[in-house]
Amino acid sequence: MAATLPVDFQEMAQRARGQTASDYPYAIKATDLMKNFVYAALDADQTLIEESVGQGGHKSRRLKIPAVPSSGTHVLGAVDGTIQWIATEEC
């Protein structure tokens, strides 16, 4: 199931024109932006987050989890402080 952001700006932009220039679709409320930013912010241990460069060259972050193995049955675990996929045969 896909997550739904608190404020759908596409829907807001398609609304009937507001009474003033400070209403949607001409103005975006800072509180609505913050609702979406807080919702989208990743809450994880900082040692599991890696700084990256995203779309348009903007700073982004991603979880440092190795790619899922293409075959076999594995569990995600930690060995000597390193997160890795462990084949169930080795458990």
N, CA and C atoms as a LAMMPS dump frame, in Angstrom:
ITEM: TIMESTEP
0
ITEM: NUMBER OF ATOMS
273
ITEM: BOX BOUNDS ff ff ff
-5.0000000000000000e+02 5.0000000000000000e+02
-5.0000000000000000e+02 5.0000000000000000e+02
-5.0000000000000000e+02 5.0000000000000000e+02
ITEM: ATOMS id mol type element x y z
1 1 1 N 0.838 -1.173 0
2 1 2 C 0 0 0
3 1 3 C 0.893 1.249 0
4 2 1 N 0.67 2.132 -0.908
5 2 2 C 1.475 3.35 -1.023
6 2 3 C 1.07 4.359 0.038
7 3 1 N 2.05 5.076 0.531
8 3 2 C 1.777 6.111 1.526
9 3 3 C 1.152 7.325 0.849
10 4 1 N 0.327 8.015 1.579
11 4 2 C -0.317 9.215 1.071
12 4 3 C 0.189 10.406 1.873
13 5 1 N 0.723 11.396 1.189
14 5 2 C 1.203 12.592 1.877
15 5 3 C 0.028 13.349 2.48
16 6 1 N 0.269 14.056 3.579
17 6 2 C -0.816 14.803 4.22
18 6 3 C -1.48 15.846 3.318
19 7 1 N -0.707 16.506 2.467
20 7 2 C -1.257 17.556 1.603
21 7 3 C -0.94 17.211 0.153
22 8 1 N -1.954 17.117 -0.69
23 8 2 C -1.803 16.809 -2.109
24 8 3 C -1.791 18.135 -2.877
25 9 1 N -0.587 18.599 -3.225
26 9 2 C -0.469 19.904 -3.88
27 9 3 C -1.032 19.891 -5.297
28 10 1 N -1.013 18.761 -5.962
29 10 2 C -1.616 18.68 -7.289
30 10 3 C -3.122 18.928 -7.189
31 11 1 N -3.751 18.334 -6.197
32 11 2 C -5.185 18.559 -5.986
33 11 3 C -5.445 20.023 -5.635
34 12 1 N -4.585 20.593 -4.809
35 12 2 C -4.74 22.005 -4.417
36 12 3 C -4.646 22.923 -5.63
37 13 1 N -3.714 22.618 -6.534
38 13 2 C -3.52 23.47 -7.712
39 13 3 C -4.706 23.393 -8.668
40 14 1 N -5.443 22.315 -8.625
41 14 2 C -6.582 22.141 -9.522
42 14 3 C -7.886 22.681 -8.941
43 15 1 N -7.838 23.163 -7.729
44 15 2 C -9.031 23.733 -7.099
45 15 3 C -9.479 24.999 -7.819
46 16 1 N -10.678 25.39 -7.53
47 16 2 C -11.17 26.666 -8.057
48 16 3 C -10.294 27.792 -7.516
49 17 1 N -10.161 28.818 -8.292
50 17 2 C -9.311 29.949 -7.921
51 17 3 C -9.744 30.528 -6.579
52 18 1 N -8.77 30.825 -5.727
53 18 2 C -9.048 31.402 -4.414
54 18 3 C -9.493 32.853 -4.518
55 19 1 N -9.962 33.358 -3.413
56 19 2 C -10.448 34.733 -3.362
57 19 3 C -9.311 35.751 -3.455
58 20 1 N -8.135 35.397 -2.967
59 20 2 C -7.002 36.326 -2.96
60 20 3 C -5.754 35.636 -3.505
61 21 1 N -4.726 36.415 -3.744
62 21 2 C -3.453 35.865 -4.23
63 21 3 C -2.747 35.057 -3.144
64 22 1 N -3.234 35.129 -1.907
65 22 2 C -2.609 34.372 -0.826
66 22 3 C -3.312 33.032 -0.605
67 23 1 N -4.21 32.657 -1.505
68 23 2 C -4.939 31.402 -1.39
69 23 3 C -4.499 30.457 -2.512
70 24 1 N -4.77 29.164 -2.344
71 24 2 C -4.476 28.201 -3.402
72 24 3 C -5.274 28.558 -4.642
73 25 1 N -4.807 28.356 -5.848
74 25 2 C -3.557 27.693 -6.21
75 25 3 C -2.374 28.637 -6.353
76 26 1 N -2.519 29.915 -5.986
77 26 2 C -1.432 30.882 -6.191
78 26 3 C -0.405 30.883 -5.078
79 27 1 N -0.771 30.485 -3.896
80 27 2 C 0.15 30.488 -2.763
81 27 3 C 0.131 29.118 -2.099
82 28 1 N 1.265 28.706 -1.602
83 28 2 C 1.376 27.442 -0.88
84 28 3 C 1.638 27.791 0.579
85 29 1 N 0.9 27.176 1.458
86 29 2 C 1.059 27.44 2.892
87 29 3 C 2.288 26.708 3.427
88 30 1 N 3.096 27.437 4.184
89 30 2 C 4.299 26.848 4.773
90 30 3 C 3.945 25.677 5.687
91 31 1 N 2.832 25.775 6.405
92 31 2 C 2.445 24.678 7.292
93 31 3 C 2.126 23.412 6.496
94 32 1 N 1.539 23.558 5.305
95 32 2 C 1.264 22.396 4.47
96 32 3 C 2.556 21.772 3.956
97 33 1 N 3.513 22.607 3.558
98 33 2 C 4.815 22.088 3.133
99 33 3 C 5.489 21.323 4.269
100 34 1 N 5.467 21.9 5.47
101 34 2 C 6.104 21.257 6.614
102 34 3 C 5.435 19.931 6.948
103 35 1 N 4.115 19.833 6.808
104 35 2 C 3.43 18.562 7.054
105 35 3 C 4.015 17.481 6.149
106 36 1 N 4.208 17.807 4.875
107 36 2 C 4.755 16.83 3.932
108 36 3 C 6.224 16.537 4.21
109 37 1 N 7.009 17.569 4.532
110 37 2 C 8.428 17.357 4.818
111 37 3 C 8.613 16.478 6.054
112 38 1 N 7.857 16.741 7.093
113 38 2 C 7.971 15.94 8.313
114 38 3 C 7.533 14.508 8.04
115 39 1 N 6.458 14.335 7.287
116 39 2 C 5.975 13.001 6.958
117 39 3 C 7.023 12.228 6.157
118 40 1 N 7.691 12.894 5.229
119 40 2 C 8.652 12.234 4.341
120 40 3 C 10.033 12.049 4.973
121 41 1 N 10.317 12.766 6.05
122 41 2 C 11.633 12.669 6.679
123 41 3 C 11.848 11.261 7.229
124 42 1 N 13.008 10.72 6.999
125 42 2 C 13.344 9.38 7.438
126 42 3 C 13.806 9.419 8.892
127 43 1 N 13.158 8.644 9.738
128 43 2 C 13.523 8.57 11.145
129 43 3 C 14.26 7.253 11.358
130 44 1 N 15.581 7.306 11.284
131 44 2 C 16.398 6.103 11.42
132 44 3 C 17.707 6.467 12.105
133 45 1 N 18.345 5.487 12.657
134 45 2 C 19.645 5.679 13.284
135 45 3 C 20.586 6.32 12.267
136 46 1 N 21.281 7.368 12.656
137 46 2 C 22.145 8.112 11.737
138 46 3 C 23.266 7.262 11.145
139 47 1 N 23.663 6.188 11.829
140 47 2 C 24.715 5.327 11.267
141 47 3 C 24.197 4.51 10.089
142 48 1 N 22.874 4.467 9.899
143 48 2 C 22.284 3.727 8.787
144 48 3 C 21.93 4.619 7.609
145 49 1 N 22.23 5.916 7.718
146 49 2 C 21.869 6.868 6.67
147 49 3 C 23.124 7.362 5.965
148 50 1 N 23.05 7.399 4.644
149 50 2 C 24.166 7.851 3.822
150 50 3 C 23.746 9.09 3.04
151 51 1 N 24.577 10.132 3.083
152 51 2 C 24.314 11.342 2.301
153 51 3 C 24.515 11.006 0.823
154 52 1 N 23.687 11.566 -0.023
155 52 2 C 23.748 11.277 -1.446
156 52 3 C 23.331 12.519 -2.221
157 53 1 N 23.414 12.437 -3.532
158 53 2 C 22.937 13.512 -4.396
159 53 3 C 21.753 12.961 -5.175
160 54 1 N 20.632 13.655 -5.091
161 54 2 C 19.412 13.191 -5.728
162 54 3 C 19.102 13.925 -7.016
163 55 1 N 17.869 13.82 -7.425
164 55 2 C 17.388 14.439 -8.652
165 55 3 C 17.677 15.932 -8.658
166 56 1 N 18.148 16.429 -9.776
167 56 2 C 18.435 17.853 -9.909
168 56 3 C 19.659 18.302 -9.138
169 57 1 N 20.461 17.35 -8.645
170 57 2 C 21.663 17.691 -7.892
171 57 3 C 21.398 18.07 -6.452
172 58 1 N 20.167 17.878 -5.985
173 58 2 C 19.824 18.215 -4.601
174 58 3 C 20.336 17.156 -3.639
175 59 1 N 20.684 17.602 -2.447
176 59 2 C 21.152 16.708 -1.395
177 59 3 C 20.025 15.752 -1.021
178 60 1 N 20.351 14.467 -0.866
179 60 2 C 19.369 13.479 -0.463
180 60 3 C 20.019 12.511 0.525
181 61 1 N 19.213 11.611 1.048
182 61 2 C 19.713 10.594 1.978
183 61 3 C 19.118 9.253 1.59
184 62 1 N 19.833 8.188 1.933
185 62 2 C 19.297 6.861 1.693
186 62 3 C 19.784 5.923 2.781
187 63 1 N 19.017 4.85 2.973
188 63 2 C 19.401 3.843 3.951
189 63 3 C 20.567 3.024 3.416
190 64 1 N 21.507 2.72 4.284
191 64 2 C 22.646 1.892 3.896
192 64 3 C 22.285 0.428 4.133
193 65 1 N 21.469 -0.115 3.238
194 65 2 C 21.109 -1.528 3.287
195 65 3 C 21.543 -2.14 1.959
196 66 1 N 22.275 -3.242 2.021
197 66 2 C 22.752 -3.857 0.79
198 66 3 C 21.597 -4.334 -0.086
199 67 1 N 21.851 -4.43 -1.387
200 67 2 C 20.841 -4.911 -2.335
201 67 3 C 20.398 -6.319 -1.954
202 68 1 N 19.128 -6.605 -2.2
203 68 2 C 18.564 -7.922 -1.903
204 68 3 C 19.164 -8.947 -2.872
205 69 1 N 19.612 -10.088 -2.352
206 69 2 C 20.148 -11.129 -3.234
207 69 3 C 19.1 -11.576 -4.258
208 70 1 N 19.563 -11.92 -5.461
209 70 2 C 18.641 -12.275 -6.549
210 70 3 C 18.087 -13.689 -6.441
211 71 1 N 18.722 -14.537 -5.654
212 71 2 C 18.199 -15.898 -5.519
213 71 3 C 18.461 -16.417 -4.113
214 72 1 N 17.732 -17.445 -3.754
215 72 2 C 17.902 -18.054 -2.445
216 72 3 C 17.05 -17.366 -1.392
217 73 1 N 17.124 -17.899 -0.171
218 73 2 C 16.387 -17.341 0.955
219 73 3 C 17.388 -16.76 1.934
220 74 1 N 17.189 -15.49 2.253
221 74 2 C 18.131 -14.776 3.109
222 74 3 C 17.388 -14.012 4.197
223 75 1 N 18.12 -13.708 5.253
224 75 2 C 17.615 -12.815 6.3
225 75 3 C 18.589 -11.652 6.409
226 76 1 N 18.073 -10.499 6.776
227 76 2 C 18.935 -9.332 6.966
228 76 3 C 19.451 -9.367 8.396
229 77 1 N 20.762 -9.325 8.529
230 77 2 C 21.357 -9.408 9.856
231 77 3 C 22.613 -8.566 9.945
232 78 1 N 23.242 -8.628 11.079
233 78 2 C 24.485 -7.897 11.299
234 78 3 C 25.569 -8.886 11.714
235 79 1 N 26.711 -8.778 11.067
236 79 2 C 27.863 -9.603 11.391
237 79 3 C 29.021 -8.668 11.671
238 80 1 N 29.54 -8.731 12.888
239 80 2 C 30.651 -7.867 13.301
240 80 3 C 30.367 -6.398 13.003
241 81 1 N 29.128 -5.97 13.239
242 81 2 C 28.763 -4.569 13.072
243 81 3 C 28.427 -4.148 11.659
244 82 1 N 28.373 -5.092 10.73
245 82 2 C 28.054 -4.777 9.339
246 82 3 C 26.735 -5.435 8.952
247 83 1 N 25.799 -4.629 8.413
248 83 2 C 24.529 -5.174 7.963
249 83 3 C 24.746 -5.93 6.663
250 84 1 N 24.199 -7.144 6.604
251 84 2 C 24.348 -7.952 5.406
252 84 3 C 23.235 -8.987 5.313
253 85 1 N 23.005 -9.48 4.098
254 85 2 C 22.045 -10.55 3.878
255 85 3 C 22.765 -11.854 4.184
256 86 1 N 22.122 -12.695 4.969
257 86 2 C 22.717 -13.971 5.369
258 86 3 C 21.838 -15.082 4.811
259 87 1 N 22.439 -15.979 4.063
260 87 2 C 21.697 -17.107 3.519
261 87 3 C 21.152 -17.942 4.67
262 88 1 N 19.906 -18.386 4.557
263 88 2 C 19.288 -19.131 5.663
264 88 3 C 20.021 -20.449 5.924
265 89 1 N 20.703 -20.972 4.937
266 89 2 C 21.477 -22.187 5.146
267 89 3 C 22.609 -21.959 6.16
268 90 1 N 23.046 -20.712 6.286
269 90 2 C 24.155 -20.384 7.193
270 90 3 C 23.67 -20.053 8.603
271 91 1 N 22.354 -19.997 8.788
272 91 2 C 21.807 -19.633 10.111
273 91 3 C 21.74 -20.841 11.012
